[in-house]
Amino acid sequence: MGNAPPIPGGPGREPRPRPVSSRATFTQLRRSRRRAWSGPVRVQFIPTPGTDRARQVAFAVPRKVGGAVERNRVRRRLRAVVAETSAALPPGAYLIGTDQGVRGLPFQELRTKVIEAMQRASQVAPR
């Protein structure tokens, strides 16, 4: 027991991002002008109002990517990237979308594209 690896989101660590669950947040994300693209990955962002430091994430993987098995695989890969990098991102809600090109990307390249898009979307000035 003493040599168990630390639990992600456990004591002393940033909590994992929560899934976006409210319809209002989805609506705001879809309308948000804070968006960025990096290859086959697009990210839309809305900042968290007030002192809430929470991060929420939703994924949009269309049927064009493939069957249910392939779409779920892409979602798992995206969740893995977000779980390891979310502490370095500004608090708010993120909608991460993909297109067909995401299937063939190696994990490190996918990771780079997701991080780049998330950072750029969170830095876009509101209009």
Buried (B, 14 or more C-beta within 10 A) or exposed (E): EEEEEEEEEEEEEEEBBEEBEEEEBBEBBEEBEBBBBBBBBBBBBBBBEEEEEEBBBBBBBEEEBBEEEBBEBBBEBBBBBBBEBBEEBBBBBBBBBBBEEBBEBEEEEBBBBBBBBBBBBBEBEEE
